[in-house]
Amino acid sequence: MSDIEFELNRAGVRELMKSAQMQEIVSSYANSARSRLGDGYGTDTYVGKTRVNSMVYADSVPAKIENSRSNSLLKAVQK
């Protein structure tokens, strides 16, 4: 075993999780998943209380039906 001590810089991590760079990274993942889906899907990225959040959602009725039948959102995100 080693005697290395590690102290996490919580303020730095908090700043990183809310940064514009993190927003770009998270947004690119959401847009990548959205590109694997057809028309009728959308993305949204926003800065929440503790971190950047992004979501892909079915925006139209046909997309909601497709997602309900085939779980297309989950499949697109997992790739």
Secondary structure, DSSP 8 states (H G I E B T S, - for coil): ---------HHHHHHHHTSHHHHHHHHHHHHHHHHTS-TTEEEEEEE-SSSEEEEEEE-SHHHHHHHHHH-HHHHHHH-
